[in-house]
């Protein structure tokens, strides 16, 4: 087998060949390839004119600190089974080529969903938060929450839903600033039914997107894909509504992207242990351009701080010194010769950037080095919003 590999952006003919390779690699059809190719940068690796690897990238802003930061969202990567484990490390080269192309288009971050955390961490990604799916008996939801006085409306097309989702997403670190095609793609992919929640005569205060799926043996399962609530009363009404399906479903499943990371289930269910958490492969982030990522991100308006830091290079063999200056909701990261007060690897920087360290203790136990005062100050800069990725790609 020859070792010469070339990379190319997939045209229509190569796209069909990549689609066939993905189906052979995954063991099932990857529908997103044909559904989303017009919005994606699709790169393939060729050996002797034959596609041996490929993947898709989407340039979509991610929200950090309330501001959009251009991000390369990478998905649908595959390597031909006969090419895996070779001396060329084809998967690593394929990732590098895809990131190169996305950086040329303006990406300063890269984000993935992966089940191979160890592999991704070796390439510089880090998971800023644990990710869980939840299963809850429908009877327990109906018993534990109250409907309140909210109006519930069924409907698939409401312009206010997209704006409402965008407004709530600004309060977290990590959500995508969803492009116009996102909702219709999700609807087609999951056959979703949506419900709006609002107080009489008032704007939207919550919405659900869910699907009823038949089980292999008997009965149905209610699967929640989207759960957006503007306040606790609305969240309670939404959970009560889901519990009201108890005549047709035994349990309600919340997908790993659906429930924000606040403890409304744990604090309100009547029966301890009724909610079962399923740990899932998480989303991972990689910083492609440290200085631009810091400049574009939002920062706490009341924070005024100067922190000398050093950050590991992409190779991990050395560290670069910077001064991080934060003032009036903006920040800059400037090269410096000043001795550092905090030291982070590239992956630790990514976790911190996403708000993954909630305290100086969690940062220190994750390996971040620094004085207690400076660690606390650094954590304070990004801990005002929790990391949450409600968007799967």
C-alpha positions in Angstrom: 0.0 0.0 0.0 1.4 3.4 -1.0 1.8 6.1 1.6 1.2 9.2 -0.5 -2.0 10.9 0.6 -3.5 14.2 -0.7 -6.3 16.3 0.7 -9.0 18.0 -1.1 -12.3 19.9 -0.6 -15.0 17.5 -1.7 -16.9 18.3 -4.9 -20.2 16.6 -5.8 -18.5 13.4 -7.0 -16.2 13.1 -4.0 -19.1 13.9 -1.7 -21.0 10.8 -2.8 -17.9 8.7 -2.4 -17.3 10.1 1.1 -21.0 9.4 1.9 -20.4 5.7 1.0 -17.2 5.5 3.0 -18.9 7.0 6.1 -21.7 4.3 5.8 -19.1 1.6 5.6 -17.0 3.0 8.4 -19.9 3.6 10.9 -22.0 0.6 9.9 -25.0 2.9 9.2 -26.0 5.8 6.9 -24.7 9.2 8.1 -27.6 11.3 6.9 -26.0 14.6 7.9 -23.5 14.4 5.1 -26.1 14.8 2.4 -28.4 17.0 4.4 -25.8 19.6 5.4 -23.1 19.5 2.8 -24.1 22.9 1.3 -23.4 24.5 4.7 -20.2 22.6 5.4 -16.5 22.6 4.5 -16.0 18.9 3.7 -12.5 17.7 3.4 -11.3 14.3 2.2 -8.1 12.4 2.1 -7.2 10.5 -1.1 -4.8 7.7 -1.8 -4.3 6.7 -5.5 -7.5 8.6 -6.3 -9.6 6.8 -3.7 -11.1 8.4 -0.6 -9.7 6.9 2.5 -10.8 9.5 5.1 -13.0 12.6 5.4 -14.9 14.9 7.7 -17.2 18.0 7.8 -16.6 21.4 9.4 -19.1 24.2 10.1 -18.0 27.7 10.9 -20.6 28.7 13.5 -20.1 31.2 16.3 -20.1 29.8 19.9 -21.3 32.0 22.8 -18.7 32.7 25.5 -19.3 35.4 28.1 -22.3 36.6 26.1 -20.4 37.2 22.9 -20.1 35.1 19.7 -16.6 33.6 19.0 -16.0 32.0 15.5 -15.8 28.2 16.0 -15.0 25.2 13.8 -17.6 22.6 14.7 -16.2 19.3 13.4 -18.3 16.3 12.7 -18.8 13.2 10.6 -15.1 12.3 10.6 -14.3 8.8 9.4 -11.3 6.8 8.3 -11.6 3.7 6.2 -11.3 0.6 8.4 -8.4 -0.8 6.4 -6.5 2.5 6.9 -6.7 2.6 10.7 -3.7 2.2 12.9 -1.2 2.8 10.1 2.2 4.4 10.5 0.9 7.6 8.8 -1.6 8.5 11.6 -4.1 9.4 8.9 -6.8 10.5 11.4 -4.4 13.0 13.0 -3.4 14.4 9.6 -7.1 14.6 8.5 -7.9 16.6 11.6 -5.0 19.0 11.0 -6.1 19.5 7.4 -9.7 20.3 8.5 -8.6 22.7 11.1 -6.2 24.4 8.7 -9.1 25.0 6.3 -11.4 26.3 9.1 -8.7 28.7 10.5 -8.4 30.2 7.0 -12.2 30.9 7.2 -11.7 32.7 10.6 -12.2 30.1 13.3 -10.4 30.7 16.5 -11.9 27.8 18.4 -12.7 24.2 17.5 -15.4 22.1 19.1 -16.3 18.4 18.7 -18.5 15.7 20.1 -16.5 12.5 20.5 -16.5 9.2 22.2 -12.7 9.1 22.0 -11.7 11.5 24.7 -8.2 10.2 25.1 -7.5 10.6 21.3 -9.0 14.1 21.3 -7.0 15.2 24.4 -3.8 14.1 22.7 -4.7 16.5 19.9 -5.3 19.5 22.2 -9.0 19.3 23.0 -10.4 19.3 26.5 -13.9 18.6 28.0 -15.0 21.5 30.1 -17.9 19.8 31.7 -19.5 16.4 32.4 -22.4 15.5 30.2 -25.4 13.4 31.2 -28.6 12.1 29.7 -31.5 11.6 32.2 -34.3 9.0 32.4 -37.2 9.8 34.8 -40.5 7.9 35.3 -43.3 9.9 33.8 -45.4 9.4 37.0 -42.7 10.9 39.1 -42.5 14.0 37.0 -46.3 14.5 37.2 -46.2 14.0 40.9 -43.3 16.3 41.6 -44.0 19.4 39.6 -46.9 21.8 39.1 -48.6 23.0 35.9 -49.1 26.5 37.1 -51.2 28.9 35.1 -49.2 28.8 31.8 -50.9 28.4 28.4 -49.5 25.5 26.3 -49.6 25.7 22.5 -48.6 23.0 20.0 -46.9 24.2 16.9 -43.8 23.6 14.8 -43.4 27.1 13.3 -43.0 30.1 15.6 -40.6 32.9 14.8 -40.3 33.8 18.5 -38.9 30.4 19.4 -35.6 31.0 17.7 -35.2 34.4 19.2 -36.1 33.1 22.7 -33.5 30.3 22.4 -30.8 32.8 21.3 -31.6 35.0 24.3 -31.4 32.2 26.8 -28.2 30.8 25.2 -26.4 34.0 26.0 -26.4 33.0 29.7 -24.2 30.0 29.2 -20.7 29.3 27.9 -20.6 27.1 24.8 -24.0 27.2 23.0 -23.9 27.7 19.3 -25.3 30.9 17.7 -27.5 28.7 15.6 -27.6 29.4 11.9 -30.9 29.8 10.0 -30.9 26.1 8.8 -30.5 24.6 12.2 -34.1 24.2 13.3 -35.3 22.7 10.0 -32.4 20.2 10.0 -33.2 19.1 13.6 -36.9 18.8 12.7 -36.1 16.6 9.7 -33.6 14.5 11.5 -35.6 13.8 14.7 -39.3 14.3 13.6 -39.8 16.7 16.5 -43.0 18.1 18.0 -42.7 21.5 19.7 -44.8 23.0 22.5 -44.8 26.7 23.6 -45.3 27.8 27.2 -46.4 31.3 28.1 -48.5 33.3 30.6 -51.7 34.6 29.3 -51.1 37.7 27.2 -47.3 37.5 27.8 -44.3 36.6 25.6 -42.9 33.1 25.3 -41.4 31.8 28.6 -40.5 28.3 27.5 -40.5 25.7 24.8 -40.1 21.9 24.4 -39.1 19.9 21.3 -39.7 16.2 21.7 -40.3 12.9 19.9 -42.2 9.8 20.6 -40.2 6.7 19.7 -41.5 3.1 19.7 -39.4 0.6 21.7 -38.2 -2.6 20.1 -40.3 -4.8 22.4 -43.4 -2.8 23.4 -44.6 0.7 24.2 -43.1 4.1 23.5 -40.4 6.3 24.9 -40.7 10.1 25.1 -37.4 11.7 24.1 -36.8 15.4 24.9 -34.4 17.1 22.5 -34.9 20.8 23.5 -35.8 22.1 27.0 -35.6 25.9 27.3 -37.3 27.6 30.2 -37.0 31.3 31.1 -37.8 30.8 34.9 -38.4 28.1 37.5 -42.2 28.3 37.3 -42.1 27.6 33.5 -39.5 24.8 34.0 -41.9 23.2 36.5 -44.9 23.5 34.2 -42.8 21.9 31.4 -41.8 19.0 33.5 -45.4 18.5 34.7 -46.5 18.5 31.1 -44.0 15.8 30.2 -45.2 13.7 33.2 -48.7 14.0 31.8 -47.7 11.5 29.1 -47.7 8.8 31.8 -50.8 7.1 30.2 -48.7 6.2 27.1 -45.1 6.2 28.2 -43.3 4.8 31.3 -40.4 7.1 31.3 -39.1 10.4 29.9 -35.6 10.5 28.4 -33.8 13.8 28.3 -31.1 13.7 25.7 -27.6 14.9 26.7 -28.1 18.3 25.1 -31.5 19.0 26.5 -31.4 19.8 30.2 -29.3 22.7 31.4 -26.9 21.9 34.2 -29.0 23.2 37.1 -30.4 20.7 39.7 -34.1 21.1 39.1 -34.7 17.3 39.0 -32.5 16.5 42.1 -34.1 19.3 44.2 -37.7 18.6 43.4 -38.4 14.9 42.7 -40.3 13.3 45.6 -38.5 9.9 45.4 -34.7 9.8 45.8 -33.1 7.9 42.9 -36.1 8.3 40.6 -33.9 10.2 38.1 -31.2 8.1 36.6 -28.2 9.9 35.1 -26.4 8.3 32.2 -22.9 9.6 31.6 -22.3 10.4 28.0 -19.3 11.3 25.8 -19.0 15.1 26.1 -18.2 18.0 23.9 -14.6 19.1 23.8 -13.1 22.5 22.9 -9.7 23.5 21.5 -8.3 27.0 21.3 -6.8 27.7 17.9 -5.8 31.3 18.4 -5.3 32.3 22.1 -5.1 36.0 21.6 -8.1 36.3 19.3 -10.2 33.9 21.4 -9.6 36.2 24.5 -10.3 39.4 22.5 -13.6 38.2 21.1 -15.0 36.6 24.2 -17.2 38.5 26.7 -15.9 39.2 30.2 -17.5 40.3 33.5 -18.1 44.1 33.2 -17.2 44.7 36.9 -13.9 42.8 36.8 -10.6 44.7 36.6 -7.7 42.4 36.7 -4.1 41.9 35.4 -2.7 38.3 35.5 0.7 37.3 34.2 0.3 33.8 32.9 2.1 31.2 30.8 0.4 28.8 28.5 1.7 25.7 26.9 2.4 25.7 23.2 0.5 23.5 20.8 3.3 21.0 20.8 3.3 20.9 24.6 7.1 21.1 24.8 7.4 24.7 26.0 5.4 27.6 27.4 4.7 31.1 26.2 4.4 34.1 28.6 1.5 36.5 28.4 -0.2 39.2 30.4 -4.0 38.9 30.6 -5.7 42.2 31.1 -9.4 42.4 31.8 -11.3 45.7 32.2 -14.8 47.0 31.4 -16.1 43.8 29.9 -13.1 43.4 27.5 -9.8 41.6 27.6 -6.5 41.2 25.8 -3.8 38.6 26.0 -0.4 40.2 25.2 3.1 38.5 24.9 5.2 39.3 27.9 8.6 38.7 29.6 7.1 39.1 33.1 7.4 36.1 35.4 4.1 34.2 35.4 1.8 33.9 38.4 -0.4 31.1 36.8 0.7 28.3 34.5 -1.7 26.4 32.3 -1.4 23.8 29.6 -3.2 24.4 26.3 -6.0 22.0 27.4 -6.3 23.7 30.8 -6.6 27.0 29.1 -9.5 25.7 27.0 -11.3 24.3 30.1 -10.8 27.7 31.9 -11.9 29.7 28.9 -15.2 27.7 28.8 -15.9 28.3 32.5 -15.0 24.7 33.4 -13.2 25.6 36.6 -15.8 26.8 39.1 -13.4 27.4 41.9 -9.6 27.9 42.4 -9.7 24.5 44.1 -11.0 22.7 41.1 -8.5 24.5 38.9 -5.6 23.5 41.2 -6.7 19.9 41.4 -6.9 19.8 37.6 -3.2 20.7 37.5 -3.3 24.5 37.0 -0.4 26.0 38.9 -0.4 29.4 40.5 -0.7 31.4 43.7 -4.1 31.1 45.5 -4.9 34.7 44.9 -4.1 34.7 41.2 -5.9 31.4 40.7 -9.0 32.8 42.3 -8.9 35.9 40.2 -8.4 33.9 37.0 -11.3 31.6 37.8 -13.5 34.6 38.6 -13.0 35.8 35.0 -14.9 32.9 33.4 -17.0 31.4 36.2 -19.9 33.8 35.8 -21.5 31.5 33.3 -21.5 27.7 33.4 -20.4 25.6 30.4 -23.3 23.9 28.5 -23.5 22.6 25.0 -27.2 22.3 24.0 -26.3 21.7 20.3 -25.3 18.3 18.9 -23.7 18.1 15.4 
